[in-house]
Amino acid sequence: MADNVVSLNGASLWLRYIIKCCPCSCGYMEYLGQDEQLLLETTTGREIVNGPVSYFPPPSTTLSFQRRPAISLTSQQYISVKDGVTGDLKVVRGPAMYFLGAYEVAETPVMTAKVLSAVQGIHFSDKRTGEIKLIRGPTTFIPGPFHQIVKTIEAIPLHKGQFVKLEDRLTGNVWHERGEQLLLLAPTWTQLGVVANAYSLKSNEYVRLQDTLTGKIRIERGEKLVFPTPFEKPTVIKYAIDLKQFEFCKIQDEASGKIRVERGEKLVWPGPNDKIVLNKRTGTTVDANTAALVRNMDNGLQTLITEPGLFIPAKNEQVLKERKVIRLADHEAVVLKDKNGDYHYYYGDPTKGTERAFFIPPYWELVKLCWSRGRRREKRDLIITIFDTRPQFMSFEFNCRTSDNVEMILEGTFFWEILSLPEMMRTTSDASGDVCAHARSCFIQLVSKVKLAEFMDTFNDIAHKAHSSDDEFYRMRGIKIHSLEVTQYKCADASTSKILSQIIMETTNRMNRLSRQESENDVALAKIHAEVTQEKARSEVIKIKQEHAVSTARAEGEAEAQKTVSYLKHVEKSMESKETAEDTWHVLRKHEGLKAVAGGKAQVYFTPKDANITIENTNRRQGV
């Protein structure tokens, strides 16, 4: 090394010689830092000089040189280096200050190591063998010279009660990995599907699992946690059938085809081959109001169960429907049709001799009629099952035209009644429509023969003729029309209707005035009759008073006469003088008269002939 160092003192000749003789630029001193090296191309090969150093390349052997930095690696870095002579590869890991060898080349730039957490892993392959391996975290992964990172994977967290389906691509094995764990897939493993939950069964729950390879079925009941095998179909948790005392269900064994009926009260667990052919149903309560129509599935026969109680069908029986009892009032009737199509009539009237309360027998049905409805019977959708045999009202409306070509709109009502239900069923299916249609036809014929004025005066007579002129039509249909009344009529044309309204108003006013005059006449006549009656009563009162006065006077006179006669007889007998008795009587009478006058307010005047006055003076008083 000392031979290669050139002193600066007196070296000019030597330096000139080097510059002239050396074709390269190695005639200078190189100062290398601690992170630098000098790569020399010499006549014998390559050489390196690592710093820190001051180096003078020998001119005789140095062909060229270059300065290059050292590779600084931290603890998380690495670099792949290749030896150009041997071809070997190596990985240099930090922390380090690495100087490449004379024939070494950096295959990769400075790489950062892969830091794996606890839930991560790396699949890496060996280029020499092709083998793929798994590195689990937590760790810092620095691959070897022949290693290649395939992928970074995340761990699959499996909780307790969870599982995931996996497959090994090398062996074809399929299995379930259960929790509780943190699952990192091996390089040859493949996840089939998503993470699923095991079946957590309650005490009344079960799950039905079928192996797709063998077809075997297993039933798992609760309470427990059930994990399916890899080849069992996913299914849903089902409840055991909880049957109450009045409930039942039908279950079929698919292996044998047999059907059984399970009745409550209990909890029913289906077997592996069981199939529920009839879900939980309520039995039919048979009582006085309800019966059960049952069909035998073996022979197809129908029976009606009417015995009171809870009816549960057998395995070969099917409840078609519940039939309610039909109870008819006195005015109601129904029609039943049997399996042969014959009609049977039932009446609520006890005099008809049929049952009032009954169930419809098997194969029989209740006859329904579709009648027309509406004032013009434009709709035929009124379903009649129970017929009302009482007289009833039915409204109508239709147009007709008078002989003077005035179109009228008539409104009215029918008062009609069903007399014979069999006749009606035999001849018509729309009794209300037939009645209104026939009455409309009769009305149109009758109204077309009269003018408007005549119609207004006689429309009630026309209505009577319309329903009474053809009673045979209604009789054939078992119907009787009691009355037909026109409640309103109007002109279809607006202008004619206005004139008709004025005519009707004037007629109404005239009738009102006549009625008012009749009322006034009746009031006046009643007043006269009252006065006559009053005068007659007064005459009767006066007559009665006169008779009473006469009777009173007669009685008083007879009493006075009897008194006088008795007095005169007594005085005459005692005095033996008739004249004396009479004179005494007259004196007494005068005395009574004077006493009566003195006691009242009357004034008495005496003539000189009747008066005999004497004036006498006394000491104490003066009297007349």
C-alpha positions as CSV (number, residue, x, y, z in Angstrom):
1,M,0.0,0.0,0.0
2,A,2.9,2.3,0.7
3,D,4.2,1.7,-2.8
4,N,1.0,3.1,-4.2
5,V,0.9,6.2,-2.1
6,V,2.5,9.2,-3.8
7,S,3.9,12.0,-1.8
8,L,2.9,15.4,-2.8
9,N,6.5,16.7,-2.3
10,G,8.5,16.6,-5.5
11,A,6.1,14.4,-7.4
12,S,5.5,16.5,-10.4
13,L,7.7,14.4,-12.7
14,W,6.1,11.2,-11.5
15,L,2.6,12.6,-12.0
16,R,3.4,13.8,-15.5
17,Y,4.6,10.4,-16.3
18,I,1.5,8.7,-15.1
19,I,-0.8,11.1,-17.0
20,K,1.1,10.5,-20.2
21,C,1.4,6.8,-19.9
22,C,-2.0,5.7,-18.3
23,P,-4.9,5.7,-20.8
24,C,-7.5,5.7,-18.0
25,S,-8.3,8.3,-15.4
26,C,-6.7,6.5,-12.5
27,G,-4.1,8.9,-12.1
28,Y,-5.9,10.6,-9.2
29,M,-6.2,9.8,-5.6
30,E,-9.7,8.5,-4.5
31,Y,-11.1,9.3,-1.1
32,L,-13.7,6.8,0.0
33,G,-16.2,7.4,2.7
34,Q,-17.4,4.8,5.1
35,D,-20.4,4.0,2.9
36,E,-18.5,3.9,-0.4
37,Q,-16.4,1.4,-2.3
38,L,-14.3,1.4,-5.4
39,L,-14.7,-1.2,-8.0
40,L,-11.5,-1.7,-10.0
41,E,-11.1,-3.4,-13.4
42,T,-7.5,-4.7,-13.4
43,T,-5.5,-6.7,-15.8
44,T,-6.2,-9.8,-13.7
45,G,-9.9,-9.2,-12.9
46,R,-12.1,-7.2,-10.6
47,E,-11.1,-5.8,-7.2
48,I,-12.9,-3.8,-4.7
49,V,-11.7,-1.3,-2.2
50,N,-14.2,-0.5,0.7
51,G,-14.1,2.8,2.5
52,P,-13.3,4.7,4.5
53,V,-9.9,4.9,2.8
54,S,-7.7,7.1,0.6
55,Y,-6.7,5.0,-2.3
56,F,-4.5,5.5,-5.4
57,P,-5.3,3.0,-8.1
58,P,-2.1,1.5,-9.4
59,P,-1.6,2.7,-12.9
60,S,0.1,-0.4,-14.1
61,T,-2.6,-2.8,-13.3
62,T,-5.8,-0.7,-13.2
63,L,-7.7,-0.6,-16.4
64,S,-10.7,1.4,-15.0
65,F,-12.5,1.9,-11.7
66,Q,-15.9,3.3,-10.5
67,R,-17.1,4.6,-7.2
68,R,-20.4,3.0,-5.9
69,P,-22.2,3.4,-2.6
70,A,-22.7,0.7,-0.1
71,I,-26.2,-0.7,0.4
72,S,-27.7,0.5,3.7
73,L,-30.3,-1.8,5.2
74,T,-32.6,-1.2,8.1
75,S,-33.9,-4.0,10.3
76,Q,-37.1,-4.2,8.1
77,Q,-35.2,-4.2,4.8
78,Y,-33.4,-6.8,2.7
79,I,-31.9,-7.2,-0.8
80,S,-31.2,-10.1,-3.1
81,V,-27.6,-10.4,-4.4
82,K,-26.3,-12.6,-7.2
83,D,-22.7,-13.7,-7.6
84,G,-21.7,-13.2,-11.2
85,V,-19.1,-15.9,-11.2
86,T,-20.8,-18.7,-9.4
87,G,-24.4,-17.7,-10.1
88,D,-25.4,-18.1,-6.5
89,L,-28.1,-16.0,-5.0
90,K,-28.3,-14.8,-1.4
91,V,-30.4,-12.5,0.6
92,V,-28.8,-9.9,2.7
93,R,-30.9,-8.8,5.7
94,G,-30.6,-5.6,7.7
95,P,-29.7,-3.9,9.8
96,A,-26.4,-3.8,7.9
97,M,-24.1,-1.7,5.7
98,Y,-23.4,-4.1,2.9
99,F,-20.7,-3.8,0.3
100,L,-21.2,-5.8,-2.8
101,G,-18.4,-8.2,-3.8
102,A,-16.3,-7.7,-6.9
103,Y,-18.6,-9.9,-9.0
104,E,-21.9,-9.4,-7.0
105,V,-24.9,-7.6,-8.5
106,A,-28.1,-6.5,-6.7
107,E,-30.9,-8.5,-8.3
108,T,-33.6,-6.4,-6.6
109,P,-33.8,-3.0,-5.2
110,V,-33.9,-2.6,-1.4
111,M,-37.1,-4.4,-0.3
112,T,-39.2,-3.9,2.8
113,A,-39.9,-7.0,4.8
114,K,-43.6,-8.1,5.1
115,V,-44.9,-7.5,8.6
116,L,-47.8,-9.9,9.5
117,S,-50.3,-9.3,12.2
118,A,-51.9,-12.1,14.3
119,V,-54.8,-12.4,11.8
120,Q,-52.6,-12.6,8.6
121,G,-50.5,-15.1,6.8
122,I,-48.5,-15.4,3.6
123,H,-48.4,-18.1,1.0
124,F,-44.8,-18.3,-0.6
125,S,-43.4,-20.6,-3.1
126,D,-39.9,-22.1,-3.6
127,K,-38.8,-21.6,-7.2
128,R,-36.5,-24.6,-7.0
129,T,-39.1,-27.2,-5.8
130,G,-42.4,-25.4,-6.6
131,E,-43.6,-26.1,-3.0
132,I,-45.9,-23.5,-1.5
133,K,-45.8,-22.9,2.2
134,L,-47.7,-20.9,4.8
135,I,-46.2,-18.4,7.2
136,R,-48.4,-17.4,10.1
137,G,-48.3,-14.1,11.9
138,P,-47.5,-12.3,14.0
139,T,-44.0,-12.1,12.4
140,T,-41.7,-10.2,10.0
141,F,-41.2,-12.2,6.9
142,I,-38.1,-11.9,4.7
143,P,-38.2,-14.4,1.8
144,G,-35.1,-16.5,0.9
145,P,-33.3,-16.1,-2.4
146,F,-35.6,-18.6,-4.2
147,H,-38.8,-17.7,-2.4
148,Q,-41.7,-15.8,-4.0
149,I,-44.7,-14.4,-2.2
150,V,-47.9,-15.8,-3.8
151,K,-50.4,-13.9,-1.7
152,T,-51.2,-12.5,1.6
153,I,-54.3,-14.0,3.3
154,E,-56.5,-12.9,6.1
155,A,-57.4,-15.3,8.9
156,I,-61.1,-16.5,9.1
157,P,-62.4,-15.9,12.6
158,L,-64.6,-18.8,13.7
159,H,-66.7,-18.2,16.8
160,K,-68.1,-20.9,19.0
161,G,-71.1,-22.4,17.1
162,Q,-69.7,-21.5,13.6
163,F,-68.1,-23.6,10.9
164,V,-66.8,-23.2,7.4
165,K,-66.5,-25.8,4.6
166,L,-63.0,-26.4,3.3
167,E,-61.5,-28.6,0.5
168,D,-57.9,-29.8,0.0
169,R,-57.1,-29.5,-3.7
170,L,-54.3,-32.1,-3.4
171,T,-56.3,-34.8,-1.8
172,G,-59.9,-33.8,-2.6
173,N,-60.8,-34.1,1.0
174,V,-63.8,-32.0,2.2
175,W,-64.4,-31.2,5.8
176,H,-65.8,-28.6,8.2
177,E,-63.6,-26.5,10.4
178,R,-65.4,-25.5,13.6
179,G,-64.9,-22.6,15.9
180,E,-63.7,-21.4,18.3
181,Q,-60.4,-20.6,16.4
182,L,-58.6,-18.2,14.1
183,L,-58.3,-20.2,10.8
184,L,-55.5,-19.5,8.2
185,L,-56.0,-21.5,5.1
186,A,-53.1,-23.7,3.9
187,P,-51.9,-23.1,0.4
188,T,-53.8,-26.1,-1.0
189,W,-57.1,-25.4,0.9
190,T,-60.1,-23.7,-0.6
191,Q,-63.0,-22.2,1.2
192,L,-66.4,-23.5,0.0
193,G,-69.1,-21.1,0.9
194,V,-69.3,-18.7,3.7
195,V,-69.0,-19.0,7.4
196,A,-72.2,-20.6,8.7
197,N,-73.8,-21.0,12.1
198,A,-74.4,-24.4,13.6
199,Y,-78.1,-25.3,14.3
200,S,-78.9,-24.1,17.8
201,L,-82.0,-26.1,18.7
202,K,-84.5,-25.3,21.4
203,S,-86.4,-28.0,23.3
204,N,-89.2,-28.0,20.8
205,E,-87.1,-27.7,17.6
206,Y,-85.5,-30.1,15.3
207,V,-83.5,-30.1,12.1
208,R,-83.7,-32.6,9.2
209,L,-80.3,-33.3,7.5
210,Q,-79.7,-35.3,4.4
211,D,-76.4,-36.6,3.2
212,T,-76.1,-35.8,-0.6
213,L,-73.6,-38.7,-1.1
214,T,-75.4,-41.5,0.7
215,G,-78.9,-40.1,0.8
216,K,-79.1,-40.9,4.5
217,I,-81.4,-38.7,6.5
218,R,-80.9,-37.9,10.2
219,I,-83.1,-36.0,12.6
220,E,-81.5,-34.0,15.4
221,R,-83.8,-32.8,18.2
222,G,-83.1,-30.0,20.7
223,E,-81.8,-28.9,23.1
224,K,-78.3,-28.9,21.6
225,L,-75.9,-27.5,19.0
226,V,-75.9,-29.4,15.8
227,F,-73.0,-29.3,13.2
228,P,-73.9,-30.7,9.8
229,T,-71.4,-32.9,7.9
230,P,-69.7,-31.5,4.8
231,F,-72.1,-33.2,2.4
232,E,-75.4,-32.6,4.2
233,K,-77.8,-30.2,2.6
234,P,-78.4,-26.9,4.5
235,T,-81.9,-26.7,5.8
236,V,-84.0,-24.7,8.2
237,I,-84.9,-25.3,11.8
238,K,-88.4,-26.6,12.2
239,Y,-90.7,-26.8,15.2
240,A,-92.1,-30.0,16.5
241,I,-95.8,-30.2,16.0
242,D,-97.5,-29.1,19.3
243,L,-101.0,-30.6,19.2
244,K,-103.6,-29.3,21.6
245,Q,-106.4,-31.6,22.8
246,F,-108.7,-30.6,19.9
247,E,-106.0,-30.7,17.1
248,F,-104.6,-33.3,14.8
249,C,-102.2,-33.8,11.8
250,K,-101.5,-36.5,9.2
251,I,-98.0,-37.8,8.6
252,Q,-96.9,-40.2,5.9
253,D,-93.9,-42.5,6.1
254,E,-92.3,-42.1,2.6
255,A,-90.4,-45.4,3.0
256,S,-93.6,-47.4,3.4
257,G,-96.2,-45.0,2.1
258,K,-98.3,-45.5,5.3
259,I,-100.3,-42.5,6.7
260,R,-101.0,-42.1,10.4
261,V,-103.1,-39.6,12.3
262,E,-101.5,-37.9,15.3
263,R,-103.9,-36.5,17.8
264,G,-103.2,-34.1,20.7
265,E,-102.5,-33.3,23.4
266,K,-98.8,-34.0,22.7
267,L,-95.6,-33.0,20.9
268,V,-95.1,-34.8,17.6
269,W,-91.5,-35.3,16.3
270,P,-91.4,-36.4,12.6
271,G,-89.0,-39.2,11.8
272,P,-86.3,-39.2,9.1
273,N,-88.7,-40.5,6.4
274,D,-91.8,-38.7,7.6
275,K,-93.6,-36.2,5.5
276,I,-96.4,-34.0,6.8
277,V,-99.3,-34.4,4.4
278,L,-101.8,-32.4,6.5
279,N,-100.6,-29.7,8.7
280,K,-102.0,-29.1,12.2
281,R,-105.7,-28.7,12.0
282,T,-108.5,-28.2,14.4
283,G,-111.0,-31.0,14.7
284,T,-114.6,-30.3,13.8
285,T,-116.9,-29.6,16.7
286,V,-120.2,-31.3,15.9
287,D,-123.2,-29.9,17.7
288,A,-126.8,-28.8,17.1
289,N,-125.6,-26.1,14.8
290,T,-122.8,-27.8,12.9
291,A,-122.2,-31.0,11.1
292,A,-119.2,-32.4,9.3
293,L,-119.4,-33.6,5.6
294,V,-116.7,-36.3,5.4
295,R,-115.4,-38.2,2.3
296,N,-113.9,-41.7,2.5
297,M,-110.7,-41.5,0.4
298,D,-110.8,-45.3,-0.3
299,N,-114.2,-45.5,-1.9
300,G,-115.2,-41.8,-2.4
301,L,-118.4,-42.1,-0.4
302,Q,-119.6,-39.1,1.5
303,T,-121.2,-39.1,5.0
304,L,-122.6,-36.5,7.2
305,I,-121.5,-36.6,10.8
306,T,-124.1,-35.2,13.1
307,E,-123.3,-37.0,16.4
308,P,-122.3,-34.3,18.9
309,G,-118.7,-34.2,19.9
310,L,-115.2,-33.5,18.5
311,F,-114.7,-35.3,15.2
312,I,-111.2,-36.2,14.2
313,P,-111.0,-37.8,10.7
314,A,-109.3,-41.2,10.3
315,K,-106.3,-41.6,8.0
316,N,-108.5,-42.3,5.0
317,E,-111.1,-39.6,5.7
318,Q,-111.2,-36.0,4.6
319,V,-113.5,-33.3,6.0
320,L,-114.9,-31.6,3.0
321,K,-116.7,-28.8,4.8
322,E,-118.6,-27.9,7.9
323,R,-122.3,-27.6,7.3
324,K,-124.4,-25.3,9.3
325,V,-127.9,-26.1,10.3
326,I,-130.7,-24.4,8.3
327,R,-133.4,-23.0,10.5
328,L,-136.4,-21.6,8.7
329,A,-138.8,-19.0,10.1
330,D,-142.5,-19.3,9.4
331,H,-142.3,-17.2,6.3
332,E,-139.1,-18.8,4.8
333,A,-138.6,-21.6,2.4
334,V,-135.6,-23.2,0.7
335,V,-135.1,-25.5,-2.3
336,L,-132.6,-28.4,-2.2
337,K,-131.4,-30.4,-5.2
338,D,-130.4,-34.0,-4.7
339,K,-127.8,-36.0,-6.6
340,N,-130.4,-37.0,-9.2
341,G,-131.2,-33.3,-9.9
342,D,-134.7,-33.5,-8.2
343,Y,-135.9,-30.5,-6.2
344,H,-137.0,-30.8,-2.6
345,Y,-138.9,-28.0,-0.9
346,Y,-138.6,-27.2,2.8
347,Y,-140.9,-24.7,4.5
348,G,-140.7,-22.9,7.8
349,D,-144.5,-23.0,8.0
350,P,-145.4,-26.0,10.4
351,T,-148.6,-26.6,8.4
352,K,-146.5,-27.6,5.3
353,G,-145.3,-30.8,7.1
354,T,-141.5,-30.4,6.4
355,E,-138.6,-30.0,8.8
356,R,-137.9,-26.4,9.9
357,A,-134.3,-27.2,11.1
358,F,-132.1,-29.6,9.2
359,F,-128.7,-30.3,7.7
360,I,-128.2,-30.6,4.0
361,P,-127.7,-34.3,3.2
362,P,-124.6,-35.6,1.4
363,Y,-124.5,-35.0,-2.4
364,W,-127.3,-32.4,-2.0
365,E,-126.9,-28.7,-2.5
366,L,-128.8,-25.6,-1.7
367,V,-130.4,-24.1,-4.9
368,K,-129.4,-20.5,-5.6
369,L,-131.3,-18.3,-8.0
370,C,-129.9,-15.2,-9.6
371,W,-132.6,-12.4,-9.7
372,S,-132.6,-9.0,-11.3
373,R,-132.3,-6.0,-9.1
374,G,-132.4,-2.2,-9.5
375,R,-135.4,0.0,-10.3
376,R,-135.1,-0.9,-14.0
377,R,-133.8,-4.5,-13.2
378,E,-130.7,-3.7,-15.2
379,K,-128.4,-5.9,-13.1
380,R,-128.9,-9.6,-12.5
381,D,-126.6,-10.4,-9.6
382,L,-129.0,-10.8,-6.6
383,I,-128.4,-14.3,-5.2
384,I,-131.4,-15.8,-3.5
385,T,-131.1,-18.9,-1.4
386,I,-133.8,-18.4,1.2
387,F,-137.2,-17.4,-0.2
388,D,-139.5,-15.0,1.7
389,T,-143.1,-16.1,1.2
390,R,-144.5,-13.0,2.8
391,P,-146.1,-10.2,0.7
392,Q,-143.4,-7.7,-0.1
393,F,-142.8,-4.5,-1.9
394,M,-140.7,-4.1,-5.1
395,S,-140.0,-0.8,-6.8
396,F,-139.8,-0.3,-10.6
397,E,-139.1,2.4,-13.2
398,F,-139.5,2.4,-16.9
399,N,-140.3,4.6,-19.9
400,C,-143.6,4.6,-21.9
401,R,-145.2,6.9,-24.5
402,T,-148.8,8.2,-24.6
403,S,-150.9,8.4,-27.8
404,D,-150.1,12.1,-28.2
405,N,-146.4,11.1,-28.3
406,V,-145.3,12.3,-24.8
407,E,-142.6,10.1,-23.4
408,M,-143.2,9.4,-19.7
409,I,-141.0,8.0,-16.9
410,L,-143.1,6.0,-14.5
411,E,-142.0,5.0,-11.0
412,G,-144.0,2.8,-8.7
413,T,-144.1,-0.3,-6.5
414,F,-145.4,-3.8,-6.7
415,F,-146.9,-5.5,-3.7
416,W,-146.5,-9.1,-4.5
417,E,-146.2,-12.6,-2.9
418,I,-144.8,-16.0,-3.8
419,L,-147.8,-18.4,-3.6
420,S,-146.3,-21.6,-5.1
421,L,-142.5,-22.2,-4.9
422,P,-142.6,-25.3,-7.1
423,E,-144.4,-23.4,-9.9
424,M,-142.0,-20.6,-9.7
425,M,-139.0,-23.0,-9.9
426,R,-140.6,-24.8,-12.8
427,T,-141.3,-21.7,-14.9
428,T,-138.7,-19.0,-14.1
429,S,-135.3,-18.4,-12.6
430,D,-135.8,-14.7,-12.3
431,A,-139.1,-14.0,-10.7
432,S,-138.5,-10.3,-10.0
433,G,-137.3,-9.7,-13.6
434,D,-140.3,-11.5,-15.1
435,V,-142.8,-9.5,-13.0
436,C,-141.2,-6.1,-13.9
437,A,-140.8,-7.0,-17.5
438,H,-144.4,-8.2,-17.9
439,A,-145.8,-5.2,-16.0
440,R,-143.7,-2.8,-18.2
441,S,-145.1,-4.4,-21.3
442,C,-148.7,-4.1,-20.1
443,F,-148.1,-0.5,-19.0
444,I,-146.6,0.4,-22.4
445,Q,-149.7,-1.0,-24.2
446,L,-152.2,0.7,-22.0
447,V,-150.4,4.1,-21.9
448,S,-150.0,4.1,-25.6
449,K,-153.8,4.2,-26.0
450,V,-154.4,7.3,-23.9
451,K,-153.4,10.9,-24.1
452,L,-151.4,12.7,-21.5
453,A,-154.4,14.5,-20.0
454,E,-156.3,11.3,-19.7
455,F,-153.3,9.5,-18.3
456,M,-153.0,12.1,-15.6
457,D,-156.6,11.6,-14.6
458,T,-156.6,7.8,-14.8
459,F,-153.1,6.6,-14.1
460,N,-154.2,4.6,-11.0
461,D,-156.9,2.8,-13.1
462,I,-154.3,2.1,-15.7
463,A,-151.9,0.7,-13.1
464,H,-154.8,-1.6,-11.8
465,K,-155.5,-2.9,-15.3
466,A,-151.8,-3.5,-16.0
467,H,-151.5,-6.1,-13.2
468,S,-155.0,-7.5,-13.1
469,S,-155.6,-8.0,-16.9
470,D,-153.2,-10.9,-17.1
471,D,-153.3,-12.7,-13.8
472,E,-152.7,-16.0,-15.6
473,F,-149.1,-14.9,-16.4
474,Y,-148.4,-14.5,-12.7
475,R,-150.3,-17.5,-11.6
476,M,-148.3,-19.8,-13.8
477,R,-145.2,-18.5,-12.1
478,G,-146.7,-19.1,-8.6
479,I,-146.8,-15.4,-8.0
480,K,-149.7,-13.1,-6.9
481,I,-149.7,-9.4,-7.4
482,H,-151.7,-7.7,-4.7
483,S,-151.4,-4.2,-6.0
484,L,-149.4,-2.0,-8.4
485,E,-149.2,1.7,-7.6
486,V,-147.6,4.5,-9.6
487,T,-145.8,6.7,-7.1
488,Q,-144.4,9.2,-9.5
489,Y,-144.4,10.1,-13.2
490,K,-142.6,12.7,-15.2
491,C,-141.9,13.6,-18.8
492,A,-138.6,12.4,-20.2
493,D,-138.3,15.6,-22.2
494,A,-137.2,18.6,-20.1
495,S,-139.5,21.2,-21.8
496,T,-142.5,18.9,-21.7
497,S,-141.7,18.1,-18.1
498,K,-141.7,21.8,-17.3
499,I,-145.1,22.3,-18.8
500,L,-146.4,19.2,-17.0
501,S,-145.1,20.5,-13.8
502,Q,-147.0,23.8,-14.3
503,I,-150.2,21.8,-15.1
504,I,-149.7,19.7,-12.0
505,M,-149.0,22.8,-9.9
506,E,-152.1,24.6,-11.2
507,T,-154.2,21.5,-10.6
508,T,-152.7,21.2,-7.1
509,N,-153.5,24.9,-6.4
510,R,-157.1,24.4,-7.6
511,M,-157.5,21.4,-5.4
512,N,-156.0,23.3,-2.5
513,R,-158.4,26.2,-3.1
514,L,-161.4,23.9,-3.3
515,S,-160.3,22.1,-0.2
516,R,-159.8,25.4,1.6
517,Q,-163.3,26.5,0.6
518,E,-164.8,23.2,1.6
519,S,-163.1,23.6,4.9
520,E,-164.5,27.1,5.4
521,N,-168.0,25.8,4.5
522,D,-167.7,23.0,7.0
523,V,-166.6,25.4,9.7
524,A,-169.5,27.8,9.0
525,L,-172.0,24.9,8.9
526,A,-170.6,23.5,12.1
527,K,-171.0,27.0,13.7
528,I,-174.6,27.1,12.7
529,H,-175.3,23.6,13.9
530,A,-173.6,24.6,17.2
531,E,-175.8,27.7,17.6
532,V,-179.0,25.7,16.8
533,T,-177.9,23.1,19.4
534,Q,-177.2,25.9,21.9
535,E,-180.7,27.5,21.4
536,K,-182.4,24.2,21.7
537,A,-180.5,23.7,24.9
538,R,-181.6,27.2,26.2
539,S,-185.2,26.4,25.4
540,E,-185.0,23.2,27.3
541,V,-183.5,25.1,30.3
542,I,-186.3,27.7,30.3
543,K,-188.9,25.1,30.0
544,I,-187.4,23.1,32.8
545,K,-187.2,26.3,35.0
546,Q,-190.9,27.1,34.2
547,E,-191.9,23.7,35.2
548,H,-189.9,23.9,38.4
549,A,-191.5,27.3,39.2
550,V,-195.0,26.0,38.6
551,S,-194.3,23.0,40.7
552,T,-192.8,25.2,43.5
553,A,-195.8,27.6,43.4
554,R,-198.2,24.7,43.4
555,A,-196.5,23.2,46.4
556,E,-196.3,26.5,48.3
557,G,-200.0,27.2,47.5
558,E,-201.1,23.8,48.6
559,A,-199.1,24.3,51.8
560,E,-200.6,27.7,52.4
561,A,-204.1,26.5,51.7
562,Q,-203.7,23.6,54.0
563,K,-202.4,26.0,56.7
564,T,-205.3,28.4,56.2
565,V,-207.9,25.6,56.3
566,S,-206.4,24.2,59.4
567,Y,-206.4,27.6,61.1
568,L,-209.9,28.5,60.2
569,K,-211.2,25.2,61.3
570,H,-209.5,25.5,64.7
571,V,-210.6,29.1,65.3
572,E,-214.2,28.4,64.1
573,K,-214.4,25.4,66.4
574,S,-213.1,27.3,69.4
575,M,-215.1,30.5,68.9
576,E,-218.0,28.9,67.2
577,S,-218.1,31.7,64.7
578,K,-217.0,31.5,61.1
579,E,-216.9,35.3,60.5
580,T,-214.7,35.8,63.6
581,A,-212.3,33.2,62.3
582,E,-212.0,34.9,58.9
583,D,-211.5,38.3,60.4
584,T,-208.8,37.0,62.7
585,W,-207.1,35.4,59.7
586,H,-207.1,38.6,57.7
587,V,-205.6,40.6,60.7
588,L,-202.8,38.0,61.0
589,R,-202.1,38.2,57.3
590,K,-201.7,41.9,57.4
591,H,-199.5,41.7,60.4
592,E,-197.2,39.3,58.5
593,G,-197.2,41.6,55.5
594,L,-196.2,44.6,57.6
595,K,-193.5,42.6,59.3
596,A,-192.0,41.5,56.0
597,V,-192.0,45.0,54.6
598,A,-190.4,46.4,57.7
599,G,-187.7,43.8,57.6
600,G,-186.7,44.7,54.0
601,K,-186.0,47.8,51.8
602,A,-189.4,47.8,50.1
603,Q,-191.7,50.8,50.4
604,V,-195.5,50.2,51.1
605,Y,-198.1,52.6,50.0
606,F,-201.6,52.5,51.5
607,T,-204.7,54.1,50.1
608,P,-207.0,56.1,52.5
609,K,-209.4,53.4,52.2
610,D,-207.0,50.8,53.4
611,A,-205.2,52.9,56.1
612,N,-206.6,53.5,59.5
613,I,-204.0,55.7,61.2
614,T,-204.1,56.9,64.9
615,I,-201.5,59.4,66.2
616,E,-200.8,59.1,69.9
617,N,-198.3,61.2,71.9
618,T,-196.4,59.6,74.8
619,N,-193.7,60.8,77.1
620,R,-191.1,58.4,75.9
621,R,-191.5,57.9,72.2
622,Q,-193.5,58.9,69.1
623,G,-194.8,56.1,67.0
624,V,-197.0,55.6,64.0
